[in-house]
C-alpha cells in the first residue's frame, strides 16, 4: 500500500503551492 507515499506527495504539493503563492 502506497498510502504513506500518497500523503507525502500531497503534503509536498501543498507546501509547493503555499511557497509559490
LINDAJO-V879216 format. One line per field, one symbol per residue. ss: DSSP state (h for helix, s for strand, l for the rest). psi: psi as a letter, one per 20 degrees, with the letter a starting at -180 (. if undefined). burial: 1 if it has 9 or more other ideal C-beta (glycine too) atoms within 8 Angstrom, else 0. A space follows every 50 residues. Layout:
BEGIN
ss->???
psi->???
burial->???
END
This chain:
BEGIN
ss->llhhhhhhhhhhhhhhhhhhl
psi->pkgghgggggghgghggghh.
burial->000000000000000000000
END
